[in-house]
């Protein structure tokens, strides 16, 4: 279970990644959830990640997903 702040942050990222990846937010959520990026990285590292800029976060998560072999 995550906190309200972590949930709000996750939704923010999902929508911004959806725009970057040209996918629907539901598709991005599924990708992040299936790959464990959502739980094991975004929520787990919330304290560090939420202090970073939007552009950096989008690039970081995009690169992380590619490293995990996810086709974007």
Residue frames relative to the residue before (quaternion, step in Angstrom):
aa qw qx qy qz dx dy dz
X 1.0000 0.0000 0.0000 0.0000 0.00 0.00 0.00
X 0.2082 -0.7897 0.5655 0.1152 3.56 -0.98 0.75
X 0.5667 -0.5915 0.4537 0.3510 3.54 -1.29 0.35
X 0.6761 -0.4748 0.3662 0.4282 3.55 -1.30 0.22
X 0.6360 0.5300 -0.3247 0.4574 3.60 1.02 -0.79
X 0.6619 0.4970 -0.3003 0.4740 3.58 0.96 -0.87
X 0.6405 0.5207 -0.3176 0.4666 3.58 1.03 -0.78
X 0.6532 0.5100 -0.3059 0.4687 3.57 0.91 -0.93
X 0.6476 0.5153 -0.3006 0.4741 3.57 0.98 -0.89
X 0.6566 0.5172 -0.3051 0.4565 3.59 0.92 -0.90
X 0.6510 0.5036 -0.3108 0.4753 3.59 0.95 -0.84
X 0.6121 0.5476 -0.3291 0.4660 3.57 1.03 -0.85
X 0.6926 0.4731 -0.2754 0.4697 3.58 0.86 -0.97
X 0.6344 0.5407 -0.3325 0.4412 3.58 0.92 -0.87
X 0.6884 0.4760 -0.2881 0.4653 3.59 0.87 -0.89
X 0.6721 0.4786 -0.3021 0.4774 3.58 0.99 -0.75
X 0.6307 0.5045 -0.3304 0.4884 3.59 1.06 -0.68
X 0.6111 0.5546 -0.3454 0.4468 3.59 1.02 -0.76
X 0.6524 0.4988 -0.3089 0.4798 3.56 0.99 -0.81
X 0.6730 0.4990 -0.2861 0.4649 3.59 0.90 -0.94
X 0.7533 0.3953 -0.1993 0.4863 3.58 0.89 -0.98
X 0.3450 -0.7625 0.4723 0.2766 3.59 1.31 -0.16
X 0.4971 0.5960 -0.4471 0.4448 3.49 0.90 1.11
X 0.5767 -0.5498 0.4606 0.3911 3.54 -1.30 0.20
X 0.6178 -0.5625 0.3923 0.3847 3.60 -1.07 0.65
X 0.6270 0.5406 -0.3416 0.4449 3.62 1.01 -0.73
X 0.6369 0.5158 -0.3224 0.4737 3.60 1.06 -0.74
X 0.6492 0.5100 -0.3100 0.4714 3.58 0.99 -0.87
X 0.6240 0.5315 -0.3408 0.4604 3.58 0.97 -0.83
X 0.6655 0.5080 -0.3092 0.4510 3.59 0.86 -0.92
X 0.6374 0.5229 -0.3229 0.4648 3.59 0.96 -0.86
X 0.7015 0.4680 -0.2688 0.4653 3.59 0.82 -1.00
X 0.6667 0.4961 -0.3018 0.4672 3.57 1.01 -0.78
X 0.6777 0.5032 -0.2902 0.4509 3.59 0.85 -0.96
X 0.7256 0.4285 -0.2344 0.4847 3.58 1.05 -0.77
X 0.4448 -0.7116 0.4201 0.3454 3.57 1.35 -0.08
X 0.3817 0.7209 -0.4947 0.2998 3.61 1.23 0.21
X 0.6283 0.5559 -0.3424 0.4230 3.58 0.99 -0.77
X 0.7608 0.3780 -0.2092 0.4843 3.59 0.69 -1.05
X 0.7742 0.4101 -0.1988 0.4392 3.56 0.77 -1.08
X 0.7683 0.2967 -0.1919 0.5337 3.59 1.18 -0.27
X 0.7456 0.4157 -0.2530 0.4553 3.60 0.51 -1.14
X 0.7423 0.3809 -0.2348 0.4987 3.60 0.72 -0.99
X 0.6600 0.5261 -0.3132 0.4353 3.58 0.90 -0.91
X 0.7744 0.3208 -0.1595 0.5215 3.60 1.00 -0.83
X 0.1983 0.8290 -0.5017 0.1472 3.58 1.24 0.40
X 0.6488 0.5524 -0.3334 0.4034 3.61 0.81 -0.97
X 0.7149 0.4056 -0.2476 0.5129 3.60 1.02 -0.74
X 0.6958 0.5209 -0.2837 0.4050 3.55 0.82 -1.02
X 0.6776 0.5260 -0.3268 0.3968 3.61 0.86 -0.83
X 0.6174 0.5436 -0.3492 0.4487 3.59 1.26 -0.18
X 0.6125 0.5760 -0.3315 0.4280 3.59 1.29 -0.23
X 0.5933 -0.5883 0.4249 0.3483 3.55 -1.24 0.42
X 0.6588 -0.5422 0.3655 0.3720 3.53 -1.22 0.62
X 0.6829 0.4929 -0.3063 0.4436 3.60 0.77 -0.97
X 0.6435 0.5159 -0.3196 0.4664 3.57 0.98 -0.83
X 0.6540 0.5267 -0.3074 0.4475 3.59 0.92 -0.92
X 0.6576 0.5127 -0.3078 0.4582 3.56 0.91 -0.95
X 0.6678 0.4859 -0.2972 0.4793 3.60 0.94 -0.87
X 0.6506 0.5345 -0.3098 0.4416 3.57 0.93 -0.92
X 0.7047 0.4471 -0.2677 0.4814 3.58 0.81 -0.96
X 0.6072 0.5452 -0.3477 0.4618 3.58 1.07 -0.70
X 0.6724 0.4868 -0.2893 0.4766 3.59 0.89 -0.94
X 0.6357 0.5321 -0.3217 0.4575 3.58 1.00 -0.86
X 0.6553 0.5097 -0.3083 0.4646 3.58 0.95 -0.88
X 0.6491 0.5113 -0.3143 0.4673 3.59 0.96 -0.85
X 0.6389 0.5272 -0.3206 0.4594 3.59 1.00 -0.84
X 0.6719 0.4745 -0.2891 0.4897 3.58 1.13 -0.64
X 0.5717 -0.6366 0.3571 0.3748 3.59 1.28 0.11
X 0.4322 0.6965 -0.4663 0.3326 3.57 1.20 0.37
X 0.3297 -0.7312 0.5685 0.1828 3.56 -0.88 1.00
X 0.1053 -0.7947 0.5966 0.0390 3.54 -0.62 1.11
